[in-house]
Amino acid sequence: MNPDYIFAGRFFIGFSVGMKSTAVPTFLSELAPAEIRGTTVGLFQFAVCREFCLSLQFTASDNAQWG
């Protein structure tokens, strides 16, 4: 594997996740009705945190398996 591809992929994935974390809550808050606006944005934030936790768990279990 070429390390340049790995670094470029990590850069673009990190950039896109950062854009998603900024753009989606703004989009949700603009489109959601006022009575559920906070709930939709809060659920999005919860989903992002859950993804981070699952990613950490999978990485830790992979490291334990492969040393």
N, C-alpha and C positions, 0 to 999 in steps of 0.2 A: 504494500500500500504506500502510496505517495503521501508524505506528511503535509505537503502543500494543499492537497485536496481536503485533508482532514481539517486543517486550520481554516481554509476558506469556507468549508461547510459549517463549522462551528460559528464562524463570524456571521454568516448569512442567517443561520437559524437563530442565533442570539438577537440579531437585529430585528428579525421578523417577530419574535416573541415580544420584544420590547415595543414594537409598533402595535401589536395586538393588545398588549396590556394598557396602551394609551387610547387607541382608537375605539375599541369595542365598548368600554364603559361610557364614553361620550356618545356613541351611537345609540346605545341602549337608553341612556337617560334622555336623549332627545325624542326617541320614538315611543317610549313607554307612557301609558297614561299616568297621570299624577298620583293616583292612589296606589299603584304598584311599582312606581319608579325606584324607590329605595330597595325594594325586595329584589328586583331584577338585577340591579347593579351589585347588591350584596351577594346574591347567588353566583354571579359571575366571579366575584372576588374569591368566594369560597371554592369554586371549581378550579381556579388558578392555583390556589394554595394546596388543594388536594392533589393536583397534577404534580406540583413540586415535591410533595411528600411521597407520592408513589414513585416518582423518578428516583428519589433518594433511596427508597427502600429497595427498588430493583437494582440500583447500582451497588448498594451494600451487599445484597445477596449474591450478585455476580462476582464481586471482589472476594467474598468468602468462599465461593465455589472454585474460582480459578487461582486464588492465591494472591 
